[in-house]
Amino acid sequence: MNNTEDHVETTIEGHEGLIKTPKQLIVTVVLAFIVPVIIIFLLIRLVISSAIPAAGSDAQTPEAIASRIAPVAGFALVDANAPKVFKTGEQVFESTCSACHTAGVAGAPKLGDAAAWAPLIKEGYESMLQIALHGKGAMPAKGGNPTLSDFEIERAVVYMANKGGASFDEPAEPAAEGEEAAADAAKASAEAPAQPAPTQPQPAAAASGDAAAAQQAEKAPAAQAEQAAPATETAAVDPAGEKLYKSVCFACHDAGVAGAPKLGDKAAWGPLIATGMDAMVEIALHGKGAMPPRGGSQASDEEIHAAVQYMVSKAQ
């Protein structure tokens, strides 16, 4: 019996659990709840740790995120019939002139450098304006931005010159096209002489009046033909030619750069006109001497032909 009892006690001891007291049971239950919670929290912390910004960083602010995901380019809808809004001198400088005049590239006078601007200011406002409009040395016409109007260039010249010690007045803004046309019409009507009231012709002068009317009737067709000729010639000029000239060709043909015939110079254009329109168009298309093909533009053959036609019409 003793051996049997000993065997039973040994078996029972071998199958006893680790929890032997109520205290051990309570501790086990609490740890079974807390330990998984701690492990889950550490895993979450590990996952999101890479997205936590450093102290003092504003990389995750709404403004910073918006700037990073903003499109590279934008657009704005503009009413084509709305009056043109001219840029200020400062705006023109920041968008076009600052590339050279901030660092003094290629000898350009720096903004605010009174010593560099003094010789130019001494030459006068008109001289500086002509340089800005038509270019000089390494500086291209209108600073390389042909979309700027002459008035905007004037504003930029005044802005930079005044920063360099000048005291030029701000140029007056040109009137809108509608206002200018109305002003011209009002001026013309004011200058037109008052028409005298018609009077009853005397019987004695009736014959002479009829004779004068007959002479005027004979001269009228000739006068009308003379007036129709220039009108026909003007109508034949494609407006695209004038547009291309004012955006590209003017850089050389306004000032006669590198021997280019000036616009309206009949003596310079005479020999070229004598060669014929086709020959002049070929020179414009393929270049000659210092003139690059198509004047350095991407204009089509039709636009080049129209520009040559426009310049020729100004020299005839």
Contacts in CASP RR format, 6 or more apart in sequence:
PFRMAT RR
TARGET T0000
AUTHOR 0000-0000-0000
METHOD contacts of the structure
MODEL  1
MNNTEDHVETTIEGHEGLIKTPKQLIVTVVLAFIVPVIIIFLLIRLVISS
AIPAAGSDAQTPEAIASRIAPVAGFALVDANAPKVFKTGEQVFESTCSAC
HTAGVAGAPKLGDAAAWAPLIKEGYESMLQIALHGKGAMPAKGGNPTLSD
FEIERAVVYMANKGGASFDEPAEPAAEGEEAAADAAKASAEAPAQPAPTQ
PQPAAAASGDAAAAQQAEKAPAAQAEQAAPATETAAVDPAGEKLYKSVCF
ACHDAGVAGAPKLGDKAAWGPLIATGMDAMVEIALHGKGAMPPRGGSQAS
DEEIHAAVQYMVSKAQ
18 24 0 8 1.000
19 25 0 8 1.000
19 28 0 8 1.000
51 60 0 8 1.000
53 59 0 8 1.000
53 60 0 8 1.000
58 64 0 8 1.000
83 176 0 8 1.000
84 149 0 8 1.000
84 176 0 8 1.000
86 149 0 8 1.000
86 151 0 8 1.000
86 152 0 8 1.000
86 155 0 8 1.000
86 173 0 8 1.000
87 95 0 8 1.000
87 148 0 8 1.000
87 152 0 8 1.000
87 155 0 8 1.000
88 155 0 8 1.000
88 159 0 8 1.000
89 152 0 8 1.000
89 155 0 8 1.000
89 156 0 8 1.000
89 158 0 8 1.000
89 159 0 8 1.000
90 159 0 8 1.000
92 148 0 8 1.000
92 152 0 8 1.000
92 153 0 8 1.000
92 155 0 8 1.000
92 156 0 8 1.000
92 159 0 8 1.000
93 101 0 8 1.000
93 111 0 8 1.000
93 156 0 8 1.000
93 159 0 8 1.000
93 160 0 8 1.000
95 145 0 8 1.000
96 142 0 8 1.000
96 143 0 8 1.000
96 144 0 8 1.000
96 145 0 8 1.000
96 148 0 8 1.000
96 156 0 8 1.000
97 143 0 8 1.000
97 156 0 8 1.000
97 160 0 8 1.000
98 111 0 8 1.000
99 105 0 8 1.000
100 106 0 8 1.000
100 108 0 8 1.000
100 139 0 8 1.000
101 108 0 8 1.000
101 109 0 8 1.000
101 110 0 8 1.000
101 111 0 8 1.000
101 160 0 8 1.000
102 110 0 8 1.000
102 111 0 8 1.000
103 110 0 8 1.000
104 110 0 8 1.000
106 138 0 8 1.000
106 139 0 8 1.000
107 138 0 8 1.000
108 138 0 8 1.000
108 139 0 8 1.000
109 116 0 8 1.000
109 117 0 8 1.000
109 120 0 8 1.000
109 160 0 8 1.000
110 116 0 8 1.000
111 160 0 8 1.000
111 163 0 8 1.000
111 164 0 8 1.000
112 160 0 8 1.000
112 163 0 8 1.000
112 164 0 8 1.000
112 165 0 8 1.000
113 164 0 8 1.000
114 164 0 8 1.000
114 165 0 8 1.000
117 160 0 8 1.000
117 161 0 8 1.000
117 163 0 8 1.000
117 164 0 8 1.000
117 165 0 8 1.000
117 166 0 8 1.000
118 165 0 8 1.000
120 127 0 8 1.000
120 128 0 8 1.000
120 131 0 8 1.000
120 161 0 8 1.000
121 128 0 8 1.000
121 161 0 8 1.000
121 164 0 8 1.000
121 165 0 8 1.000
121 166 0 8 1.000
125 157 0 8 1.000
125 158 0 8 1.000
125 161 0 8 1.000
125 166 0 8 1.000
125 168 0 8 1.000
128 157 0 8 1.000
128 161 0 8 1.000
129 153 0 8 1.000
129 154 0 8 1.000
129 157 0 8 1.000
131 139 0 8 1.000
132 139 0 8 1.000
132 142 0 8 1.000
132 143 0 8 1.000
132 153 0 8 1.000
132 156 0 8 1.000
132 157 0 8 1.000
133 141 0 8 1.000
133 142 0 8 1.000
133 150 0 8 1.000
133 153 0 8 1.000
134 141 0 8 1.000
134 250 0 8 1.000
134 251 0 8 1.000
134 254 0 8 1.000
134 255 0 8 1.000
135 141 0 8 1.000
135 142 0 8 1.000
135 143 0 8 1.000
135 251 0 8 1.000
135 255 0 8 1.000
140 251 0 8 1.000
141 250 0 8 1.000
141 251 0 8 1.000
142 148 0 8 1.000
142 153 0 8 1.000
146 246 0 8 1.000
146 247 0 8 1.000
146 248 0 8 1.000
146 251 0 8 1.000
147 247 0 8 1.000
148 156 0 8 1.000
151 171 0 8 1.000
151 173 0 8 1.000
151 174 0 8 1.000
154 171 0 8 1.000
155 170 0 8 1.000
155 171 0 8 1.000
157 168 0 8 1.000
158 166 0 8 1.000
158 168 0 8 1.000
158 169 0 8 1.000
158 170 0 8 1.000
158 171 0 8 1.000
161 168 0 8 1.000
162 168 0 8 1.000
174 180 0 8 1.000
175 183 0 8 1.000
201 209 0 8 1.000
233 313 0 8 1.000
233 316 0 8 1.000
234 313 0 8 1.000
236 309 0 8 1.000
237 306 0 8 1.000
237 309 0 8 1.000
237 310 0 8 1.000
237 313 0 8 1.000
238 302 0 8 1.000
238 305 0 8 1.000
238 306 0 8 1.000
238 309 0 8 1.000
238 310 0 8 1.000
239 306 0 8 1.000
240 302 0 8 1.000
240 303 0 8 1.000
240 306 0 8 1.000
240 307 0 8 1.000
241 303 0 8 1.000
241 306 0 8 1.000
241 307 0 8 1.000
241 309 0 8 1.000
241 310 0 8 1.000
242 307 0 8 1.000
242 310 0 8 1.000
244 297 0 8 1.000
244 299 0 8 1.000
244 303 0 8 1.000
244 304 0 8 1.000
244 306 0 8 1.000
244 307 0 8 1.000
244 310 0 8 1.000
245 253 0 8 1.000
245 263 0 8 1.000
245 307 0 8 1.000
245 310 0 8 1.000
245 311 0 8 1.000
247 297 0 8 1.000
248 295 0 8 1.000
248 296 0 8 1.000
248 297 0 8 1.000
248 299 0 8 1.000
248 307 0 8 1.000
249 295 0 8 1.000
249 307 0 8 1.000
249 311 0 8 1.000
250 263 0 8 1.000
251 257 0 8 1.000
252 258 0 8 1.000
252 260 0 8 1.000
252 291 0 8 1.000
253 260 0 8 1.000
253 261 0 8 1.000
253 262 0 8 1.000
253 263 0 8 1.000
253 311 0 8 1.000
254 262 0 8 1.000
254 263 0 8 1.000
255 262 0 8 1.000
256 262 0 8 1.000
257 290 0 8 1.000
258 289 0 8 1.000
258 290 0 8 1.000
258 291 0 8 1.000
259 290 0 8 1.000
260 290 0 8 1.000
260 291 0 8 1.000
261 268 0 8 1.000
261 269 0 8 1.000
261 272 0 8 1.000
261 311 0 8 1.000
261 315 0 8 1.000
262 268 0 8 1.000
263 311 0 8 1.000
263 314 0 8 1.000
263 315 0 8 1.000
264 311 0 8 1.000
264 314 0 8 1.000
264 315 0 8 1.000
265 315 0 8 1.000
266 315 0 8 1.000
266 316 0 8 1.000
268 315 0 8 1.000
269 311 0 8 1.000
269 312 0 8 1.000
269 315 0 8 1.000
270 315 0 8 1.000
272 279 0 8 1.000
272 280 0 8 1.000
272 283 0 8 1.000
273 280 0 8 1.000
273 312 0 8 1.000
273 315 0 8 1.000
273 316 0 8 1.000
277 308 0 8 1.000
277 309 0 8 1.000
277 312 0 8 1.000
280 308 0 8 1.000
280 312 0 8 1.000
281 304 0 8 1.000
281 305 0 8 1.000
281 308 0 8 1.000
283 291 0 8 1.000
284 291 0 8 1.000
284 294 0 8 1.000
284 295 0 8 1.000
284 304 0 8 1.000
284 307 0 8 1.000
284 308 0 8 1.000
285 293 0 8 1.000
285 294 0 8 1.000
285 301 0 8 1.000
285 304 0 8 1.000
286 293 0 8 1.000
287 293 0 8 1.000
287 294 0 8 1.000
287 295 0 8 1.000
294 304 0 8 1.000
299 307 0 8 1.000
END
